[in-house]
Amino acid sequence: MIGGFGAVVVLMIIIAAVGYMSMNTINQGSESLYTDQTLPIREVSSANSALWKLRGICINSLVFRRARRNKKRSKGT
């Protein structure tokens, strides 16, 4: 009976050790996932907002250039 109990205790210790090592592996994988995959999203978002600003500047430049050209034409006639 004591031998059976000892075997169960040894088996529980082995299962706990395997679980602990697996949890460490999962933790390392999640840290790698964060640094390699999630952080670049911030950089892409920054580039996207810069492109939208540039788009707005280009549109404003075209609109105001056209307005100035139309204003000059109306003064000339």
Summary of the structure (lengths in Angstrom):
residues: 77
radius of gyration: 33.1
end to end distance: 111.9
largest distance: 111.9
contacts: 148
relative contact order: 0.05
helix: 97%
strand: 0%
